Amino acid sequence: KQEVTQIPAALSVPEGENLVLNCSFTDSAIYNLQWFRQDPGKGLTSLLLIQSSQREQTSGRLNASLDKSSGRSTLYIAASQPGDSATYLCAVRDYGQNFVFGPGTRLSVLP
Amino acid sequence: DAGVIQSPRHEVTEMGQEVTLRCKPISGHDYLFWYRQTMMRGLELLIYFNNNVPIDDSGMPEDRFSAKMPNASFSTLKIQPSEPRDSAVYFCASRPSGVQGPAFGPGTRLTVL
């Protein structure tokens, strides 16, 4: 059974710092991996999706990497801003339709 | 595009009552998912549909939970009778066929007293 973990559980950084969020999964037979952002009381917003054949995806200040063989993904946020404060979740999709979510990393960017 | 629409946004009910949550997926999306989010268990898949047909309901916790999708633009998740441990945020998500990931609705926060 696929299990997804995220480290750290919470992170607080001053504005302007570059930071890395980590995601690990136990079964490397994945179809893709997706990073989401969740603001308090809101739904999930997709940030980046990486197919199993890809190594990384970039969108603006965000860069996500995938190392399927080691069961790891990282989300890199450059020049963090207070508006980046949210919970970040990674989810892996198997070759069916099931997405397994990690518990999330709660990020606070202090002005 | 209005995105995935869920109603109600908040529901407070008493134990034993029937609760019905509603979802309108994005037009053209073939897949619809119901998730539940709690502090203890995170996000869990309850059931998903493909072209209005339930495909995998292994995540539905008990027979008290049922879900339907009578047409491509509407789905319901029903809990009867509700219990306090059902209190959670319930999300509906949809996506088209292919590699694209799911789009989530804003969720329904359910409180069972």
Interface residues (C-beta under 8 A of the other chain):
Chain A: Y31 N32 Q34 F36 G41 K42 G43 L44 T45 S46 L49 Q51 L89 A91 R93 G96 Q97 N98 F99 F101 G102 P103 G104
Chain B: V4 Y31 F33 G42 L43 L45 Y48 N50 I55 D56 F91 A93 V99 Q100 G101 P102 A103 F104 G105 P106 G107 R109
